[in-house]
Amino acid sequence: MAVNKPAGMLSVPIHGMRSLNLQDMVRRDHGDSLRPAHRIDRYTSGIVLFAKSSKSHYKLMKQFRMRTAKRSYMALVRGVVEPKTGTLIHHMKRIKKGFRNVIVDSEDDEGSRAELKYEVMEQYPTSCLLRVDLVSGLKNQIRVQLSEAGYPLIGDRHYNEQEENEPWINRQALHAAELGIIHPIDGRELTFRSPVPQDMAKLISIYKKGKE
């Protein structure tokens, strides 16, 4: 089951928090056997995949672990992105302060390799709409890597304090737009797509016109 998660909702419950989460909502309507095969950030919108059986869950998890699942995002970032296509490779690790991931040297034993591919979809006067394809799948990876490359996500206050002043959106401009998998039972190639939500579409329209 592919579900279109709105921004602001947790993918799964967090211990000690009573915040609304997608897993509880899906299980309430479709049964407790459903289990998420992956997750996306709370303030990222888009596709989250649920398995209907333990067998399907195992096989789907394996696809994400082996990096055969295809995950594509739409991201609106600041700056003029050059080159127009490319690959970003960094090493990241989790730190307790601020509950975030940071870029570290490749020789850091606590670091994990993070890789993504990007393509410029549209370049605007001061911002750029990107398609981002994940190769690895670390927490906050797209947000951290693009910020490190000098192209922070518009609205991402967690990784760029200057985004506190962003007037047009109250979350990072990141949307999980497309997900491709192999069906765990019959082997079909499946692709799920989610349209850009209203808040991000409005933001893109504003920045396309060169407004700040």
SEMIFI-759924 format. One line per field, with one value per residue (C-alpha): x, y, z; residue in three letters; residue number from 1. Coordinates in steps of 0.02 Angstrom, whole numbers, plus 50000, padded with zeros to 5 digits. Layout:
% residues N
X	(X, ...)
Y	(Y, ...)
Z	(Z, ...)
code	(ALA, ...)
pos	(NUM, ...)
% end
This chain:
% residues 212
X	(50000, 50072, 50010, 50031, 50093, 50062, 50200, 50196, 50144, 50265, 50287, 50292, 50262, 50404, 50417, 50352, 50264, 50077, 50092, 49985, 50077, 50042, 50068, 49931, 49811, 49842, 49824, 49664, 49583, 49665, 49722, 49868, 49964, 50023, 50205, 50304, 50443, 50533, 50498, 50518, 50548, 50405, 50405, 50433, 50278, 50253, 50249, 50270, 50254, 50171, 50178, 50022, 50112, 50274, 50335, 50305, 50384, 50544, 50559, 50522, 50644, 50776, 50747, 50777, 50927, 51003, 50963, 50860, 50706, 50704, 50666, 50648, 50613, 50570, 50670, 50668, 50838, 50922, 51051, 51100, 51146, 51297, 51326, 51147, 51166, 51282, 51317, 51349, 51448, 51480, 51502, 51378, 51352, 51216, 51251, 51145, 51155, 51009, 50964, 51040, 51163, 51326, 51458, 51618, 51782, 51776, 51897, 51781, 51731, 51561, 51521, 51410, 51426, 51287, 51259, 51127, 51105, 51022, 50956, 50901, 50719, 50698, 50818, 50738, 50819, 50873, 50816, 50813, 50692, 50786, 50746, 50846, 50872, 50930, 51066, 51088, 50950, 51014, 50910, 50897, 51020, 50953, 50938, 51115, 51202, 51121, 51157, 51339, 51348, 51288, 51108, 51003, 50822, 50704, 50613, 50733, 50756, 50839, 50992, 50997, 50951, 50924, 50770, 50682, 50642, 50563, 50387, 50306, 50319, 50338, 50433, 50573, 50525, 50551, 50427, 50445, 50372, 50409, 50445, 50488, 50490, 50474, 50311, 50362, 50241, 50219, 50379, 50296, 50388, 50282, 50303, 50203, 50193, 50130, 50092, 50179, 50065, 49981, 50099, 50253, 50170, 50127, 50306, 50376, 50259, 50317, 50502, 50479, 50423, 50579, 50489, 50572)
Y	(50000, 50168, 50315, 50500, 50574, 50759, 50869, 50884, 50705, 50575, 50419, 50308, 50339, 50404, 50342, 50470, 50575, 50577, 50663, 50604, 50474, 50388, 50210, 50224, 50301, 50165, 50026, 50101, 50094, 49939, 49826, 49804, 49691, 49837, 49884, 50028, 49973, 50140, 50315, 50497, 50651, 50725, 50888, 50806, 50761, 50615, 50428, 50303, 50118, 49991, 49802, 49697, 49541, 49495, 49407, 49562, 49672, 49569, 49574, 49760, 49801, 49702, 49810, 49968, 49891, 49832, 50002, 49930, 50032, 50193, 50349, 50519, 50685, 50860, 50993, 51183, 51251, 51419, 51472, 51440, 51256, 51209, 51088, 51048, 50864, 50780, 50661, 50712, 50596, 50636, 50545, 50583, 50539, 50570, 50686, 50705, 50894, 50958, 50780, 50798, 50725, 50813, 50794, 50710, 50655, 50492, 50415, 50443, 50271, 50336, 50406, 50324, 50352, 50459, 50470, 50554, 50608, 50770, 50854, 51034, 51037, 51226, 51367, 51525, 51693, 51649, 51468, 51303, 51157, 50992, 50810, 50710, 50522, 50437, 50306, 50280, 50323, 50405, 50513, 50693, 50647, 50760, 50907, 50887, 50853, 50994, 51115, 51059, 51086, 51266, 51239, 51234, 51183, 51330, 51326, 51203, 51291, 51141, 51144, 51328, 51457, 51591, 51496, 51556, 51711, 51615, 51690, 51574, 51400, 51332, 51172, 51113, 51116, 50930, 50806, 50617, 50618, 50446, 50271, 50119, 49941, 49760, 49686, 49566, 49430, 49430, 49519, 49661, 49827, 49958, 50147, 50259, 50446, 50588, 50764, 50911, 50970, 51138, 51228, 51180, 51215, 51390, 51415, 51361, 51483, 51626, 51592, 51560, 51741, 51798, 51853, 51836)
Z	(50000, 49947, 50051, 50017, 50182, 50214, 50282, 50471, 50506, 50574, 50468, 50623, 50809, 50917, 51096, 51219, 51086, 51054, 50886, 50742, 50636, 50472, 50535, 50667, 50542, 50412, 50540, 50609, 50438, 50362, 50504, 50622, 50503, 50395, 50423, 50345, 50227, 50246, 50311, 50264, 50372, 50470, 50372, 50204, 50104, 49986, 49964, 50107, 50069, 50184, 50174, 50207, 50270, 50357, 50199, 50093, 50226, 50228, 50038, 50026, 50166, 50071, 49916, 50017, 50104, 49939, 49860, 49718, 49764, 49663, 49763, 49680, 49765, 49710, 49803, 49792, 49842, 49850, 49723, 49543, 49532, 49428, 49348, 49294, 49335, 49457, 49599, 49779, 49892, 50074, 50239, 50377, 50558, 50687, 50833, 50988, 50993, 50893, 50841, 50669, 50545, 50503, 50368, 50427, 50351, 50253, 50377, 50525, 50589, 50643, 50471, 50340, 50153, 50080, 49893, 49786, 49605, 49555, 49398, 49374, 49321, 49318, 49363, 49434, 49474, 49652, 49672, 49581, 49566, 49575, 49548, 49674, 49660, 49819, 49804, 49991, 50114, 50273, 50389, 50325, 50187, 50049, 50167, 50235, 50070, 49973, 50114, 50116, 49928, 49950, 49897, 50056, 50045, 50056, 50223, 50307, 50473, 50553, 50441, 50395, 50527, 50395, 50337, 50494, 50391, 50246, 50231, 50104, 50180, 50357, 50316, 50202, 50018, 49991, 49919, 49895, 49720, 49648, 49713, 49607, 49676, 49624, 49687, 49828, 49774, 49585, 49531, 49435, 49419, 49506, 49507, 49622, 49592, 49702, 49638, 49721, 49864, 49865, 49986, 49886, 49718, 49779, 49839, 49671, 49582, 49692, 49668, 49482, 49468, 49559, 49717, 49888)
code	(MET, ALA, VAL, ASN, LYS, PRO, ALA, GLY, MET, LEU, SER, VAL, PRO, ILE, HIS, GLY, MET, ARG, SER, LEU, ASN, LEU, GLN, ASP, MET, VAL, ARG, ARG, ASP, HIS, GLY, ASP, SER, LEU, ARG, PRO, ALA, HIS, ARG, ILE, ASP, ARG, TYR, THR, SER, GLY, ILE, VAL, LEU, PHE, ALA, LYS, SER, SER, LYS, SER, HIS, TYR, LYS, LEU, MET, LYS, GLN, PHE, ARG, MET, ARG, THR, ALA, LYS, ARG, SER, TYR, MET, ALA, LEU, VAL, ARG, GLY, VAL, VAL, GLU, PRO, LYS, THR, GLY, THR, LEU, ILE, HIS, HIS, MET, LYS, ARG, ILE, LYS, LYS, GLY, PHE, ARG, ASN, VAL, ILE, VAL, ASP, SER, GLU, ASP, ASP, GLU, GLY, SER, ARG, ALA, GLU, LEU, LYS, TYR, GLU, VAL, MET, GLU, GLN, TYR, PRO, THR, SER, CYS, LEU, LEU, ARG, VAL, ASP, LEU, VAL, SER, GLY, LEU, LYS, ASN, GLN, ILE, ARG, VAL, GLN, LEU, SER, GLU, ALA, GLY, TYR, PRO, LEU, ILE, GLY, ASP, ARG, HIS, TYR, ASN, GLU, GLN, GLU, GLU, ASN, GLU, PRO, TRP, ILE, ASN, ARG, GLN, ALA, LEU, HIS, ALA, ALA, GLU, LEU, GLY, ILE, ILE, HIS, PRO, ILE, ASP, GLY, ARG, GLU, LEU, THR, PHE, ARG, SER, PRO, VAL, PRO, GLN, ASP, MET, ALA, LYS, LEU, ILE, SER, ILE, TYR, LYS, LYS, GLY, LYS, GLU)
pos	(1, 2, 3, 4, 5, 6, 7, 8, 9, 10, 11, 12, 13, 14, 15, 16, 17, 18, 19, 20, 21, 22, 23, 24, 25, 26, 27, 28, 29, 30, 31, 32, 33, 34, 35, 36, 37, 38, 39, 40, 41, 42, 43, 44, 45, 46, 47, 48, 49, 50, 51, 52, 53, 54, 55, 56, 57, 58, 59, 60, 61, 62, 63, 64, 65, 66, 67, 68, 69, 70, 71, 72, 73, 74, 75, 76, 77, 78, 79, 80, 81, 82, 83, 84, 85, 86, 87, 88, 89, 90, 91, 92, 93, 94, 95, 96, 97, 98, 99, 100, 101, 102, 103, 104, 105, 106, 107, 108, 109, 110, 111, 112, 113, 114, 115, 116, 117, 118, 119, 120, 121, 122, 123, 124, 125, 126, 127, 128, 129, 130, 131, 132, 133, 134, 135, 136, 137, 138, 139, 140, 141, 142, 143, 144, 145, 146, 147, 148, 149, 150, 151, 152, 153, 154, 155, 156, 157, 158, 159, 160, 161, 162, 163, 164, 165, 166, 167, 168, 169, 170, 171, 172, 173, 174, 175, 176, 177, 178, 179, 180, 181, 182, 183, 184, 185, 186, 187, 188, 189, 190, 191, 192, 193, 194, 195, 196, 197, 198, 199, 200, 201, 202, 203, 204, 205, 206, 207, 208, 209, 210, 211, 212)
% end
